[in-house]
Amino acid sequence: MPEFYECKVFTGGDQEIYVDIDETICFYSDKRSYDLAEPHYGNIAKINKLYDDGYKIIYNTARGFKTKVDFYDFTHQQLLGWGCKFHELNTGTKGKRPKSTFYMYVDDKAIRIEELPEVLDYDKKMIIVRGLPGSGKTYLTNFLYKYKKNTVILNNDDIWTDRNGNYLYTNKEWFRIGNEISIVKCRNACQKNFENVVIDNPNTTWKEIEPYLALAKEYDYNVEVLEPNNEWSKDSDKCLNKTLHSIPKEVIDKHVKIWTSNEELIDLGKEIFDIDIIKSERF
């Protein structure tokens, strides 16, 4: 029989916090493959705040426990690439305390990531890139944002291209479907608190842009309207020669005809959503 004594609740010293990775600081849009994990920067900021407050952060994942594949080095670099602050890492095969898989963890000190207060060390921004087909808006988007961390770019070109490589942009039904999917993706990105959410579509009219402004209002994003400012960006004839998707001249001309000016967008954004839209033209 062991000797019993009073066990006090641990309150001081090197307070350790074990943090799961998958479905906690990263999520999956489709296939659950670790190389396809999408970081949730809002949740990462919460854990980084605990690190800054002096807690010992130990990322704890069962990756590789069942398969016996060593994901330690990959996961370590992945965390660093996402900007995670931590002291130690345990995987299913490596670390001071390798983690096993389980169905559920019941504990008096367990807490879900959603229960931690929001802590963002950056200003969230939604960039609505506008331009005629062939105006250079996608080039501008990639130049400014393709390699920026904590950034997601939403572009409908993949949605509008069928299996045979045909571009379906001029098909009204596919145009509608593409925009609806883009809005869903935008909501997902806002929920994950990406620092920059870039909408790289023609965004010709207020009707196309309004749903994004509603999301910006709901998720507290600042809004910037960005257009290419080159010698041909407003010239439909020159845009026709530069578009990569063989958009017909009459379609580009229609964009010009129904174009909602940035000034009108700014006024409507303020009137309907009380959002101060910043106008930006580059190159």
N, C-alpha and C positions, 0 to 999 in steps of 0.2 A: 504494500500500500504506500503510495507516494505521500510525502508531507505537503499539506495544502497551506496556502497563504493567500492573502488578498492580492489580486491582480488589478492594478490601476490602469485606467484607459490611457493609452499612449498619447501624449499631447505635445511633446517637445522634441528637441534634437533634430536629427536629419529626417524630416518628414518626407516619406516617399509617396509618390502618386503613380500608380500603374495605369497606363492609357492604352486602350486597344487601337488598332489602326484601321482595318477595313470596316466600312459602315460606321465609322466614328470620325476619322479625319479625312477619309477618302471614300468615294462611292463609285459605282459602275453604271454606265448608261446601257451597256449591252452585255457582251461576254465578260464573265468574271475571271479575267486574267490579270495578274498583278501588274503587268506592264501597261495595262489599259486603265489602271486606277486613276480617277480624277480627283485631285485634292480639293478639299473644302476649306478654303482659306479663312473663312470665318471661324470654323472650329479649331483650326490650327492656331489662330490668334488667341483663342481662349486658353489653350495649353501653354503657349508662349508666355502669356501673362502670368500663369502659375509659376513657370520657370523664373521669370523676372522677380516674382515675389519671394523667391528663395526656396521653393519646394524642389525636391529631387524628382525629376521626371524620368520615368522608365517606360519606354514604349514596349508593349507586350503583345506579341502576335503569335498565333499558332501556325503561321505560314510554314509549310514543309513538314508538319508533324506526322501526317498520315503518309505522305509520299516519300518522306525522308530526303527530299530535295533541299539543298542548303540555299535558302533565299536571304541569308543574313547580309552579305555584302551588297546585294542588289537593294534590299530594303533600306539599309543604312544610307546608301547614296540617294535613294529615292526621297527619304526624309530630309536629307540635307538640301536636295534640289527644291523641295517644297518650302524651305525656310523654317523647318521645325527646329526648335530648341529642346535639347534633351541631354541627359547624362548617360543613360544606358539603353541598350536594346536587347530584348529577348525574342527569339523566334522559336519555331517548333523544334529546331535542331541545334541551336547555338545560343550562347549567352550565359550569364550567371545562373539564371533560373529558367531554362527552356519551358515554353508554355505548351500545354496539351489542349486538345479541343474539348469542348463541352457544350451542352445544350443551353444551359442557363446558369448564371452566377447569382446566388442569393447571399447578401451580406448587409450588415447594418451600415456600412460605409460606402456602399455602391451608389453611384450617381450616373445618370445618363448625360451625355454631352449637351443635350438640349437644355438641361437644368442649369448649366453654367451661364453666367451673364455674358451678353455680347460684348466683345472687346475688339475693336478694329483700330489698327494703327495707321490707317490710310483712308483717304476720301474715295468713296465709290463713285465711279463715273460710267455713264452710258453714252457711248459715242455713236450717233446715227450718221452713217456715211451716205451721202446722196450724190447722185450723178447719172447722166445719161449712159446707156450702154456704149462702151468704147471711150468714155471720158477719162479713164485712168483711176477710177475710185478704188478698184481692188488693188492696183499697184500701190496706191497711196496707203491703203489699209495695211497691206503686208509690210511696207517699208517702215511704218510707224509702230505697228503692234504685233507682227508675227512672232517676234522673239522676246516679247516682254513677258515676264512672269506674272502670274495671277491675272491672266487675261484670256478671255474666250472670244473668238471671232465667229459670228453667225453669218453664213453665206449660203444662199439657196441653190447654187449652181449644181451641187451633187443631186439635190432633189429634182431639179428640172432636167436632168440628163438621164435618158433611159438606158437600158442594157446595151443597146446598139450604138450608143454614143450620140443619139439624136437629142438636140436641145429643145425642150418643150416649153420654153419661156413664153412663147406666143400663144400657147394653149391656155385658154381662160381657166379651165378647171384645174390644170396643173399649177398655174400661177396662184390660184386661190389656195390649193393644198400646200404649196411651198411656203406661203406666208403664214398659214395656220401652224405648220410644223415649227417654223422659225419662232413664232410667239411662244409656243410651248417650251422650246429650248431656251428662250430668253428667260422665262420664268424659272426654269431649273437653275440657270446660271445665277440669277439674282438670289435665289434661295441659298445658294452656296457662297454668296458674298464675294464673288470675284471682284477684284479691284476695278478692272476694265471690262465692260461688256460692249462689244463692237458689233453693230448691225450693218453688215456690208451688203446691202441690196439697193436697187434703184431708189426706193423710198421717195417716189415721185409726188404723192399726194398726202394731204392730211389724213385721209382715211387709212392709208397704209401705216402711217407713223403713230397715230393716236393710241393703238394698243400698247406700244412700247412705252409711251409716256405714262400711261396708266400703271404699268409695271414699275417704272422709275419712281412714281409717286408712292406706290404701295411699299416698295423696298428701300426707299430713301436713297435714291441715286441722283447725283447731279447729272445734267444732260448737256451734251455738246453736239451741235450739228456741224458736220465736217464735209467740205466739198473740195474736189481738186480745183486748183486755180491755175490752169495752163491755158495756152492760146487756143485750144480746140474744144475745151470742156463743154461749151455752150453751143458749138457749131455741129449741127446734126450731120452735115455732109462729111466733115472730117471724122466725126465719131463713127460713122458708117464704115470708113476705111480702116478703123483701128479696132473695132469690136472683134472679139475672138470667137463669137458664137453665131456669126452670120445673121444678126438681127436685121430684118427688113427695114428699109428706109422709112416706110409708112409707120412702123411701130415706134421708131425713134422720134419721128415728127409728132406722133401722138403724145409721147412723153413731154415734149416741149410745150404742146398745146395745153395739157392739163396740169402742168407743173405748179405746185403750191410754193410761193416764194418763202424764203427763210424769214422775212419780216412778218409774213402772215402766220407762219408756224410759231414764231416767238410770241406773237400776240395771243394766238389760240392757246398755246401752252400755259401762258400766264392766266388767261381768263378761265379756262376749264379746269386746269390742274394746279394752278398757283405755283408753277415751275418757272424759274428763270433760266431759259435756254441760252447757252453761250454759242455764238456763231463763230466758226473758224474756217478759214480758207487757206490752204497750203499748196505750194508748188504751182 
